[in-house]
Amino acid sequence: MTWDDMMASNLRIGPQEYAMGPVAGIDATPPVPGIAPDIDRTRGGG
């Protein structure tokens, strides 16, 4: 199978719609170099 074959295919292997924005359960705070993450919070333990 070639790249052209894949691009010409009508087979849908991805989502029908991409929803961008906040995701429940994922902290939006970016990591800070040199500071360890709060393990209990990142694993859902508290």
TAGIKA-V856349 format. One record per backbone hydrogen bond with DSSP energy under -1.0 kcal/mol. NH is the residue of the N-H (numbers start at 1). CO is the residue of the C=O. E is the energy in kcal/mol with one decimal. If there is no record, write none. Layout:
NH | CO | E
NH | CO | E
This chain:
6 | 2 | -2.0
7 | 3 | -2.6
8 | 4 | -1.8
26 | 23 | -1.8
35 | 32 | -2.0
39 | 37 | -1.1
42 | 38 | -2.3
43 | 39 | -1.8
45 | 40 | -3.1
